[in-house]
Amino acid sequence: MADLFDDDNNDSGTNDFARMFEESMGATSRKVSVGDKIRGEILSVGKEEIFVSTGTMDDGVVLKSDLEGKEVKAGEFLDLYVTRVQGSQILLSLKPTAKNISEDLEDAFDMELPVEGRVLEAVNGGFRVSILGKTCFCPMSQMDSRRIQDAATYVGQKFEFMITQFDPKGRNIVVSRRKLLDQQKEAATAAFSEDYKPGDEVTGQVTRMEPFGAFIEITPGFEGLCHISQIGWSRLAHPSEALKIGQQVNAKILKIEEGLNGRLNVSLSIKEGGAHPFENMPSNIREGEVVQGRVTRCMKFGAFVEVAPGIEGLVPLGEMSFKRINKAEDVVKEGQTVSVKIKEIRADERRLLLSIKDVLGDAQDAENHAASAEAVAWNQKSGAAKLGTLGDQFKGLFDQNQSKKK
């Protein structure tokens, strides 16, 4: 019985009662308005309606159809928006109201937070973009960090944007994707300069190509340039002869330096990222062999001929013709296919010495040999027909002697 009159227990009961009373009074005085966001506990689930606590004296109602098939049960919590308040009736929804959207966009504008949007269409001077149900405008120059070739390729895609101009009424909202890309690129540049150095090998994706080379994205938002001369061991007229957009490539970092605009410029080499063709020489490339090749360059001292992908050899002027010539163009032209004889292989120097003259000489010797053999055969055949047999040659002389005896 002593416990019933214990002072401590009485104080604890009094405190609990006071706390509950204060909470009850707080709930009584609290009100909600349209656009408020609440986190409420599901009290009961009916056939068409779900009752949720709102933190006030009145419970809220969510239509089951608004959950789009999502299964819920009593005791769970939902993040909801107040869509209507009429007397003691509070209607809730999973979807934000126009007021919520406007407030979210204003917060994103004030705090410079990225928001996701979908490009609806390309219009004069830019794009219409849908963000949280609001139609915004993105200028053409602000859609990408590079020049846009085909605006239609952006339509229907989802990107993150920064809000650069905001009207609370939602009439004029301007967004920029480029601003966000530039921020990402600056962060990527700072991280890249700390993590990589010349000589490192990297893997990247070909993002765009120009006549002078290909741009490769090494890390998200950061690109390096592979000059056309560094794409492959063979000479190329355009990077598209060896690469395509979206292709994954391995490359070696040749140089990292700061450009005039303050940005980091990275020079890459795809051909240095793999084995040299001389290390995997085809079996038909050996001294004494005659092979077909393509003239890649004509110089004052001779012509370079590619006899296998990435494997070039030099035909000096003295090995181009039996005649005296002043320049390689007197015999060959760039792009021409010619037959050459491999005179010498210097694997350690990665050089080949070739000859066109030897091929011509061998052909001439073979032709002369064939002509000589044909002439001998013809002479033998012709001479036998004219002279006949030995009896035929002395037949007349024998006849004359017989006549004299008679």
C-alpha positions as CSV (number, residue, x, y, z in Angstrom):
1,M,0.0,0.0,0.0
2,A,3.0,2.3,0.6
3,D,3.7,2.4,-3.1
4,L,0.3,3.9,-3.8
5,F,1.2,6.9,-1.7
6,D,4.9,7.1,-2.7
7,D,5.8,10.7,-3.3
8,D,8.1,10.0,-6.3
9,N,5.4,8.0,-8.1
10,N,3.0,10.8,-7.6
11,D,5.4,13.4,-9.0
12,S,6.0,11.2,-12.1
13,G,2.3,10.7,-12.7
14,T,1.8,14.5,-12.4
15,N,4.6,15.2,-14.9
16,D,3.2,12.7,-17.4
17,F,-0.2,14.2,-17.1
18,A,1.2,17.7,-17.6
19,R,3.1,16.7,-20.7
20,M,0.1,15.1,-22.2
21,F,-2.0,18.1,-21.4
22,E,0.5,20.4,-23.1
23,E,0.7,18.2,-26.2
24,S,-3.1,18.1,-26.3
25,M,-3.3,21.9,-26.1
26,G,-0.6,22.2,-28.8
27,A,-2.5,20.0,-31.1
28,T,-5.7,22.0,-30.4
29,S,-4.0,25.3,-31.3
30,R,-2.1,24.1,-34.3
31,K,-3.5,24.7,-37.8
32,V,-2.6,23.6,-41.2
33,S,-2.9,25.5,-44.5
34,V,-3.0,24.5,-48.2
35,G,0.5,23.8,-49.4
36,D,1.8,22.7,-46.0
37,K,4.0,19.5,-46.1
38,I,3.4,17.1,-43.2
39,R,4.6,13.6,-42.2
40,G,1.6,11.8,-40.8
41,E,0.9,8.3,-39.4
42,I,-1.7,6.2,-41.1
43,L,-4.6,5.6,-38.6
44,S,-6.8,3.4,-40.7
45,V,-7.2,2.2,-44.2
46,G,-10.7,2.2,-45.7
47,K,-12.1,1.0,-49.0
48,E,-11.6,4.3,-50.8
49,E,-10.0,6.6,-48.2
50,I,-7.0,6.5,-45.8
51,F,-7.1,8.4,-42.5
52,V,-3.9,10.1,-41.4
53,S,-2.9,12.0,-38.3
54,T,-2.0,15.6,-39.1
55,G,-0.6,16.8,-35.7
56,T,-3.8,18.7,-35.2
57,M,-7.2,17.9,-33.6
58,D,-8.5,17.0,-37.0
59,D,-7.3,13.9,-39.0
60,G,-6.5,14.2,-42.7
61,V,-7.9,12.1,-45.6
62,V,-6.0,10.7,-48.6
63,L,-7.8,9.1,-51.5
64,K,-6.6,5.6,-52.2
65,S,-6.5,6.4,-55.9
66,D,-3.9,9.1,-55.2
67,L,-1.4,6.4,-54.0
68,E,-1.4,4.9,-57.6
69,G,-1.6,1.3,-56.3
70,K,0.9,1.6,-53.5
71,E,0.0,-0.7,-50.6
72,V,0.0,0.8,-47.1
73,K,-1.2,-0.2,-43.7
74,A,-2.0,1.4,-40.3
75,G,1.1,2.5,-38.4
76,E,3.1,3.5,-41.4
77,F,4.1,7.1,-42.1
78,L,3.6,9.1,-45.3
79,D,5.0,12.4,-46.5
80,L,2.0,14.4,-47.8
81,Y,0.9,17.8,-48.9
82,V,-2.2,19.7,-47.7
83,T,-4.4,20.3,-50.8
84,R,-7.6,21.6,-49.2
85,V,-8.8,22.7,-45.8
86,Q,-12.6,23.1,-45.3
87,G,-13.7,23.4,-41.7
88,S,-12.5,20.2,-39.9
89,Q,-12.0,18.4,-43.2
90,I,-8.3,18.2,-44.3
91,L,-7.6,16.7,-47.8
92,L,-4.0,15.4,-48.3
93,S,-2.1,14.2,-51.4
94,L,1.3,12.7,-52.3
95,K,1.6,15.3,-55.0
96,P,2.7,18.8,-54.2
97,T,0.5,21.8,-54.9
98,A,1.3,24.7,-57.1
99,K,2.3,26.6,-53.9
100,N,4.7,23.8,-53.0
101,I,6.2,23.8,-56.4
102,S,6.7,27.5,-56.4
103,E,8.3,27.4,-53.0
104,D,10.6,24.5,-54.0
105,L,11.7,26.4,-57.1
106,E,12.3,29.6,-55.1
107,D,14.4,27.6,-52.6
108,A,16.4,26.0,-55.4
109,F,16.9,29.5,-56.9
110,D,17.9,31.1,-53.6
111,M,20.3,28.2,-52.6
112,E,21.5,27.6,-56.1
113,L,20.5,24.0,-56.0
114,P,20.2,21.8,-59.2
115,V,16.7,20.7,-60.2
116,E,15.8,18.0,-62.7
117,G,13.8,18.9,-65.8
118,R,12.7,17.4,-69.1
119,V,13.2,19.2,-72.4
120,L,9.8,19.6,-74.1
121,E,10.7,21.2,-77.4
122,A,13.2,23.4,-79.2
123,V,12.0,26.9,-79.9
124,N,13.4,30.1,-81.4
125,G,16.5,30.9,-79.3
126,G,16.4,28.0,-76.9
127,F,14.3,25.2,-75.4
128,R,11.1,24.8,-73.3
129,V,11.9,22.7,-70.2
130,S,9.4,21.2,-67.7
131,I,10.5,21.4,-64.1
132,L,8.1,20.2,-61.3
133,G,5.2,20.8,-63.7
134,K,6.4,24.4,-64.5
135,T,7.4,25.4,-68.0
136,C,10.8,27.1,-68.0
137,F,13.0,28.5,-70.7
138,C,16.6,27.5,-71.4
139,P,18.5,29.7,-73.9
140,M,20.3,27.8,-76.7
141,S,23.7,28.9,-75.4
142,Q,22.9,27.6,-71.9
143,M,21.9,24.1,-72.8
144,D,25.4,22.7,-73.2
145,S,29.1,23.7,-72.7
146,R,29.8,23.0,-76.4
147,R,28.3,24.3,-79.6
148,I,25.0,22.6,-80.4
149,Q,24.9,20.9,-83.8
150,D,21.4,19.5,-83.7
151,A,18.9,20.9,-81.2
152,A,16.4,18.0,-81.8
153,T,18.8,15.6,-80.1
154,Y,18.1,17.2,-76.7
155,V,14.3,17.1,-76.9
156,G,12.7,14.5,-74.6
157,Q,15.8,14.1,-72.5
158,K,16.1,14.7,-68.8
159,F,18.9,16.9,-67.4
160,E,19.7,18.8,-64.2
161,F,19.5,22.6,-64.5
162,M,20.3,25.7,-62.4
163,I,17.6,28.3,-62.0
164,T,19.1,31.7,-63.1
165,Q,16.0,33.8,-63.1
166,F,12.9,33.3,-61.0
167,D,9.5,34.9,-61.0
168,P,7.3,33.9,-58.0
169,K,4.3,33.9,-60.2
170,G,5.9,31.3,-62.4
171,R,5.7,33.3,-65.6
172,N,9.3,33.8,-66.3
173,I,11.6,31.1,-65.1
174,V,15.0,30.9,-66.9
175,V,17.3,27.9,-66.4
176,S,20.8,27.0,-67.4
177,R,22.4,23.6,-67.8
178,R,25.7,25.0,-68.9
179,K,26.2,26.8,-65.6
180,L,25.9,23.4,-63.8
181,L,28.3,21.7,-66.3
182,D,30.9,24.5,-65.9
183,Q,30.8,24.0,-62.1
184,Q,31.1,20.3,-62.5
185,K,34.0,20.8,-64.9
186,E,35.9,23.1,-62.5
187,A,35.5,20.5,-59.7
188,A,36.6,17.7,-62.0
189,T,39.6,19.7,-63.2
190,A,40.8,20.3,-59.7
191,A,40.4,16.6,-58.8
192,F,42.1,15.6,-62.1
193,S,45.3,17.7,-61.5
194,E,45.7,16.1,-58.1
195,D,45.1,12.5,-59.2
196,Y,46.9,12.3,-62.6
197,K,50.3,13.2,-64.1
198,P,52.0,12.8,-67.6
199,G,52.7,9.2,-68.4
200,D,49.6,7.8,-66.7
201,E,47.3,5.6,-68.7
202,V,43.6,6.4,-68.6
203,T,40.3,5.1,-70.1
204,G,37.8,7.5,-71.6
205,Q,34.9,7.9,-74.0
206,V,35.1,9.8,-77.3
207,T,32.7,12.7,-77.0
208,R,33.3,14.7,-80.2
209,M,35.6,14.9,-83.2
210,E,37.2,17.8,-85.1
211,P,39.4,17.7,-88.2
212,F,42.4,18.2,-85.9
213,G,41.7,15.5,-83.3
214,A,39.2,13.8,-80.9
215,F,38.0,14.9,-77.5
216,I,37.9,12.2,-74.9
217,E,36.0,12.5,-71.6
218,I,38.4,11.0,-68.9
219,T,36.3,11.8,-65.9
220,P,32.7,13.1,-65.7
221,G,32.8,16.7,-67.0
222,F,36.5,16.7,-67.9
223,E,37.9,16.1,-71.4
224,G,41.3,15.7,-73.0
225,L,42.4,16.2,-76.6
226,C,44.0,13.4,-78.7
227,H,45.6,15.1,-81.8
228,I,44.9,13.3,-85.1
229,S,48.6,12.3,-85.3
230,Q,48.3,10.5,-81.9
231,I,45.2,8.5,-82.7
232,G,46.9,5.6,-84.6
233,W,50.1,4.6,-86.2
234,S,48.7,5.0,-89.7
235,R,48.1,8.5,-91.2
236,L,44.5,9.6,-91.0
237,A,42.6,12.3,-93.0
238,H,40.0,12.6,-90.2
239,P,39.6,11.1,-86.7
240,S,36.3,9.4,-87.9
241,E,38.4,7.0,-89.9
242,A,39.6,5.3,-86.7
243,L,37.1,6.4,-84.0
244,K,33.4,6.9,-83.4
245,I,31.4,8.9,-80.9
246,G,30.8,7.0,-77.6
247,Q,33.7,4.6,-78.2
248,Q,35.7,3.6,-75.1
249,V,39.5,4.0,-75.7
250,N,42.7,3.6,-73.7
251,A,45.1,6.5,-73.9
252,K,48.3,7.8,-72.3
253,I,48.6,11.3,-70.9
254,L,51.3,13.2,-72.8
255,K,51.1,16.6,-71.3
256,I,49.1,18.6,-68.7
257,E,49.3,22.4,-68.8
258,E,47.2,25.5,-68.0
259,G,45.8,27.2,-71.1
260,L,45.4,30.9,-71.8
261,N,41.8,30.8,-70.5
262,G,43.0,29.4,-67.2
263,R,41.6,26.0,-67.9
264,L,43.6,22.8,-67.8
265,N,44.6,21.4,-71.2
266,V,45.4,17.7,-71.3
267,S,47.1,16.1,-74.4
268,L,46.4,12.4,-74.9
269,S,47.8,9.7,-77.2
270,I,45.7,6.6,-78.1
271,K,48.5,5.0,-80.1
272,E,51.0,5.3,-77.2
273,G,48.4,3.5,-75.0
274,G,48.9,0.2,-76.9
275,A,51.8,-1.8,-78.4
276,H,53.7,-0.5,-81.4
277,P,53.0,-2.3,-84.7
278,F,56.7,-3.2,-85.0
279,E,56.3,-5.4,-81.9
280,N,53.7,-7.5,-83.8
281,M,55.2,-7.6,-87.3
282,P,53.1,-9.6,-89.8
283,S,54.8,-12.8,-91.1
284,N,55.0,-11.5,-94.7
285,I,57.1,-8.5,-93.7
286,R,60.7,-9.9,-94.0
287,E,63.8,-9.0,-96.0
288,G,63.7,-10.0,-99.6
289,E,59.9,-10.1,-99.8
290,V,57.9,-8.0,-102.4
291,V,54.8,-6.6,-100.9
292,Q,52.0,-4.1,-101.7
293,G,52.0,-0.7,-99.9
294,R,50.4,2.7,-99.9
295,V,52.4,5.9,-100.4
296,T,51.8,8.0,-97.4
297,R,54.2,10.9,-97.9
298,C,56.4,12.2,-100.6
299,M,59.6,14.0,-99.4
300,K,62.7,15.5,-101.1
301,F,64.8,12.5,-100.2
302,G,62.2,9.8,-101.1
303,A,58.8,8.4,-100.3
304,F,57.3,6.7,-97.2
305,V,55.2,3.6,-98.0
306,E,52.9,1.9,-95.5
307,V,53.3,-1.9,-96.0
308,A,51.1,-2.9,-93.0
309,P,48.8,-1.0,-90.6
310,G,51.2,1.4,-88.7
311,I,54.3,0.0,-90.4
312,E,56.0,2.4,-92.8
313,G,59.2,2.2,-94.7
314,L,61.3,4.6,-96.7
315,V,62.0,4.3,-100.5
316,P,65.0,6.7,-101.1
317,L,65.2,8.5,-104.4
318,G,68.0,6.2,-105.5
319,E,65.7,3.2,-105.0
320,M,62.8,4.6,-107.0
321,S,64.0,4.3,-110.6
322,F,66.9,3.3,-112.8
323,K,66.7,6.8,-114.2
324,R,67.9,9.9,-112.4
325,I,65.0,11.7,-110.7
326,N,64.8,15.0,-108.8
327,K,61.8,14.3,-106.6
328,A,59.6,11.4,-105.5
329,E,56.6,12.8,-107.3
330,D,58.3,12.0,-110.6
331,V,57.6,8.3,-109.9
332,V,54.8,8.0,-107.3
333,K,51.9,10.1,-105.7
334,E,50.5,10.1,-102.2
335,G,47.7,7.5,-101.8
336,Q,49.1,5.4,-104.7
337,T,49.4,1.6,-104.2
338,V,52.9,0.4,-105.3
339,S,54.9,-2.8,-105.1
340,V,58.1,-2.6,-103.0
341,K,60.9,-4.9,-102.1
342,I,61.9,-5.0,-98.4
343,K,65.7,-4.6,-98.5
344,E,66.4,-4.1,-94.8
345,I,64.5,-4.3,-91.5
346,R,65.9,-2.3,-88.5
347,A,63.5,-3.5,-85.8
348,D,65.4,-1.7,-83.0
349,E,65.0,1.6,-84.9
350,R,61.5,0.7,-86.1
351,R,62.6,1.4,-89.7
352,L,62.3,-0.3,-93.1
353,L,64.4,0.3,-96.2
354,L,62.3,-0.4,-99.3
355,S,63.0,-0.4,-103.1
356,I,60.8,0.1,-106.1
357,K,63.7,-0.2,-108.5
358,D,64.5,-3.7,-107.4
359,V,60.9,-4.8,-108.1
360,L,61.2,-3.2,-111.6
361,G,64.6,-4.8,-112.1
362,D,63.4,-8.3,-111.1
363,A,60.4,-7.9,-113.4
364,Q,62.7,-6.7,-116.2
365,D,65.1,-9.5,-115.7
366,A,62.3,-12.0,-115.7
367,E,60.9,-10.4,-118.9
368,N,64.3,-10.4,-120.5
369,H,64.9,-14.0,-119.5
370,A,61.5,-15.0,-120.9
371,A,62.2,-13.1,-124.2
372,S,65.7,-14.7,-124.5
373,A,64.4,-18.2,-124.0
374,E,61.6,-17.6,-126.5
375,A,64.1,-16.3,-129.1
376,V,66.4,-19.3,-128.7
377,A,63.4,-21.6,-129.1
378,W,62.2,-19.8,-132.1
379,N,65.7,-19.7,-133.7
380,Q,66.1,-23.4,-133.1
381,K,62.8,-24.1,-134.7
382,S,63.3,-21.7,-137.6
383,G,66.9,-22.9,-138.3
384,A,65.9,-26.6,-138.4
385,A,63.1,-25.8,-140.9
386,K,65.5,-24.0,-143.3
387,L,68.5,-26.4,-143.1
388,G,66.7,-29.7,-143.0
389,T,68.5,-33.0,-142.3
390,L,72.2,-33.6,-143.1
391,G,71.2,-35.8,-146.1
392,D,69.0,-33.1,-147.4
393,Q,71.9,-30.6,-147.3
394,F,74.4,-32.9,-149.3
395,K,71.7,-34.3,-151.6
396,G,72.4,-31.9,-154.5
397,L,76.2,-32.3,-154.3
398,F,75.8,-36.1,-154.5
399,D,73.6,-35.8,-157.6
400,Q,76.1,-33.5,-159.3
401,N,78.9,-36.0,-158.8
402,Q,76.8,-38.8,-160.3
403,S,76.2,-36.7,-163.4
404,K,79.9,-36.1,-164.0
405,K,80.7,-39.8,-163.8
406,K,78.1,-40.6,-166.4
